[in-house]
Every structure is written in structure tokens, then in C-alpha cells.
């Protein structure tokens, strides 16, 4: 009887083991990249103290109701060339200073806080300076004080260069059923 020689090849000379190893390697590399992306880009919008934030809603609504009771309205304009922010305030409150905050809904590094000072010549005009041009969707918060109590105007606005912001012209969000 003559033995037939068997043709055996080494595993690394075949295609299929390399395809399987390639798929496994690709999944490991992609998993490591996803973990790196998740660690580098953490979600900053999550509030870990949601109970305290929930209690703060009532305080916020009280400030907005005070602004409504004082009939406060504001109209702001930004000069495109100088970056000067001019705000006209109407209503029963004319504090010395106002705090204007422009919050980006998704990028906290684009949030801006501007301190506005009342004009000497025009008591209803407030002036501040923006560090750079701001445009796009923002949450706009205007804070002022009347007799030791803080009032607040808060609205979502689409800011365009040279555009005008109108604050206080919308209903208080979240207080529709609380007896406005």
C-alpha cells in the first residue's frame, strides 16, 4: 500500500484565519476609539443635583412673575462694528446695573455674561460690551433688582448680527397653568 502524501499548509498561509483576525482587530480598535471619544467629550448638560435644580424652578418663576408684575420689557441691539450692546428697559424698575447672560444650548464654552450699566443721560438705557460677535440660537437671561428682590426675563432667541432682541414679550414658560 502506498501512502498518499497529504498537502497541509500552515494556518497563516490561508485567507480565512486572516479575515477573522482582521474583523476581531477592527472591533477592538473601534471599541477603544469609542471609549476614548466618550471620555473626552463628556455630557455637560446633565445636572447631577436634579432635586435642588427642581426646587430652583419655583425661585426662578418667582423672579419672572416679579418682572411680569413690574411690566418689564427690554429691547437690546448690538453694534456690529464696536460690539457695544445697548439695551432699552421699560417698566417699573430702573436698577443701576443689569446682568445679561447668553447661554448656548449645547456648548457651554460659548456662554457669555455681560454687565450692563445704566446711562447717565438716558435713565432707561443700559450699555455693555460684547467680547466678540455672537450669533445663533441662545437662551437670553436678563437679571435686575427692585427693592432688594431680583427679577428675571428669560427667553430663547435667535441672535443675528445687527438684529434686535425683544425680551419680556412672551409668556413665562412653565407658568401657564399657575394663574398668570
C-alpha positions as CSV (number, residue, x, y, z in Angstrom):
1,X,0.0,0.0,0.0
2,X,1.3,3.3,-0.9
3,X,0.5,6.3,1.3
4,X,-0.7,9.4,-0.5
5,X,1.2,12.5,0.6
6,X,-1.1,15.0,2.4
7,X,-0.8,18.6,1.4
8,X,-1.0,20.6,4.6
9,X,-0.4,24.2,4.7
10,X,0.3,26.4,7.6
11,X,-2.6,28.3,9.1
12,X,-1.1,31.7,8.4
13,X,-0.9,30.9,4.7
14,X,-4.7,30.6,4.4
15,X,-7.0,33.6,3.8
16,X,-9.9,32.8,6.3
17,X,-7.9,33.0,9.5
18,X,-6.6,36.5,8.5
19,X,-10.2,37.6,7.7
20,X,-11.4,36.5,11.1
21,X,-8.4,38.1,12.9
22,X,-9.0,41.3,10.9
23,X,-12.6,41.5,12.0
24,X,-11.7,41.0,15.6
25,X,-8.9,43.5,15.5
26,X,-11.2,46.1,13.8
27,X,-13.8,45.7,16.5
28,X,-11.2,46.1,19.3
29,X,-9.8,49.3,17.7
30,X,-13.3,50.8,17.2
31,X,-14.3,49.9,20.8
32,X,-11.1,51.7,22.1
33,X,-11.9,54.7,19.9
34,X,-15.5,54.9,21.2
35,X,-14.3,54.7,24.8
36,X,-11.8,57.5,24.1
37,X,-14.4,59.7,22.5
38,X,-16.9,59.1,25.4
39,X,-14.3,60.0,28.0
40,X,-13.0,63.1,26.1
41,X,-16.5,64.5,25.3
42,X,-18.5,64.2,28.5
43,X,-22.0,65.5,28.5
44,X,-22.0,68.8,30.4
45,X,-25.8,69.2,30.2
46,X,-26.6,66.6,32.8
47,X,-27.2,68.0,36.3
48,X,-26.3,65.6,39.0
49,X,-28.2,67.5,41.6
50,X,-31.6,67.4,39.9
51,X,-33.6,67.7,43.1
52,X,-32.0,71.1,44.0
53,X,-32.4,72.2,40.4
54,X,-36.1,71.3,40.6
55,X,-36.6,73.3,43.7
56,X,-34.9,76.2,42.0
57,X,-37.6,76.3,39.4
58,X,-40.1,77.9,41.9
59,X,-37.5,80.6,42.7
60,X,-37.0,81.2,39.0
61,X,-40.7,81.5,38.4
62,X,-41.0,84.0,41.3
63,X,-38.4,86.2,39.7
64,X,-40.2,86.0,36.4
65,X,-43.5,86.8,38.0
66,X,-41.9,89.9,39.6
67,X,-40.7,91.0,36.2
68,X,-44.2,90.5,34.8
69,X,-45.8,92.4,37.7
70,X,-43.4,95.3,37.2
71,X,-44.3,95.2,33.5
72,X,-40.6,94.9,32.5
73,X,-39.7,94.8,28.8
74,X,-36.3,95.1,27.2
75,X,-35.1,95.7,23.7
76,X,-31.4,95.1,23.0
77,X,-29.3,95.9,20.0
78,X,-25.7,95.0,19.3
79,X,-23.5,97.3,17.2
80,X,-21.7,95.1,14.7
81,X,-18.6,97.2,14.4
82,X,-17.9,98.1,18.1
83,X,-19.6,95.2,19.8
84,X,-21.4,97.6,22.1
85,X,-24.7,96.2,23.5
86,X,-27.4,98.9,24.0
87,X,-30.5,97.8,26.0
88,X,-33.7,99.9,26.5
89,X,-35.6,98.9,29.6
90,X,-39.3,99.8,30.2
91,X,-41.3,99.1,33.3
92,X,-41.4,100.0,36.9
93,X,-37.7,99.2,37.6
94,X,-34.6,101.0,36.7
95,X,-31.7,99.5,38.6
96,X,-28.1,100.8,38.3
97,X,-26.8,97.6,36.8
98,X,-28.2,94.6,34.8
99,X,-26.8,91.2,34.2
100,X,-27.3,89.8,30.7
101,X,-26.4,86.2,30.1
102,X,-26.4,84.5,26.7
103,X,-26.4,80.7,27.1
104,X,-25.6,78.3,24.3
105,X,-28.0,75.3,24.4
106,X,-25.2,72.8,23.6
107,X,-21.8,74.4,24.0
108,X,-21.1,75.9,27.5
109,X,-17.8,77.4,26.3
110,X,-19.9,79.8,24.1
111,X,-21.9,81.2,27.1
112,X,-21.4,84.9,27.7
113,X,-22.2,87.1,30.7
114,X,-22.3,90.9,30.2
115,X,-22.7,93.5,32.9
116,X,-24.8,96.4,31.7
117,X,-24.5,99.9,33.3
118,X,-27.3,102.5,33.2
119,X,-26.6,105.5,31.1
120,X,-26.3,108.9,32.9
121,X,-28.0,110.8,30.1
122,X,-30.8,108.3,29.4
123,X,-32.1,106.5,32.5
124,X,-33.8,103.7,30.6
125,X,-30.7,102.9,28.5
126,X,-28.1,100.3,29.6
127,X,-24.7,99.8,27.9
128,X,-22.3,96.9,27.9
129,X,-19.6,95.4,25.7
130,X,-19.6,92.0,23.9
131,X,-16.1,90.5,23.6
132,X,-16.9,89.0,20.1
133,X,-19.8,88.7,17.6
134,X,-22.5,86.3,18.9
135,X,-25.0,84.7,16.6
136,X,-27.3,81.7,16.5
137,X,-29.8,80.3,19.0
138,X,-29.3,81.3,22.6
139,X,-31.1,81.4,25.9
140,X,-31.1,85.0,27.0
141,X,-31.4,85.9,30.7
142,X,-31.7,89.4,32.0
143,X,-31.4,90.0,35.7
144,X,-32.2,93.1,37.6
145,X,-33.1,94.2,41.2
146,X,-36.1,96.1,42.6
147,X,-36.3,96.9,46.3
148,X,-34.0,94.0,47.2
149,X,-35.8,91.5,45.1
150,X,-34.3,90.1,41.9
151,X,-36.4,90.0,38.7
152,X,-35.7,87.9,35.6
153,X,-36.5,87.9,31.9
154,X,-35.7,84.6,30.2
155,X,-36.4,83.7,26.6
156,X,-35.0,81.7,23.8
157,X,-33.9,84.0,21.0
158,X,-32.2,83.6,17.6
159,X,-29.4,86.2,17.6
160,X,-28.3,87.7,14.3
161,X,-25.6,90.4,13.9
162,X,-27.2,93.8,13.9
163,X,-30.5,92.3,15.0
164,X,-32.8,93.4,17.8
165,X,-33.7,91.2,20.8
166,X,-37.1,91.7,22.4
167,X,-37.4,90.4,26.0
168,X,-40.5,90.2,28.1
169,X,-42.9,89.9,25.2
170,X,-43.6,86.2,25.7
171,X,-45.5,84.3,28.4
172,X,-43.5,82.8,31.3
173,X,-42.6,79.2,30.2
174,X,-43.8,76.6,32.7
175,X,-46.2,79.0,34.5
176,X,-49.1,78.9,32.1
177,X,-51.2,76.9,34.5
178,X,-50.1,78.7,37.6
179,X,-52.5,81.6,37.3
180,X,-50.7,84.2,35.3
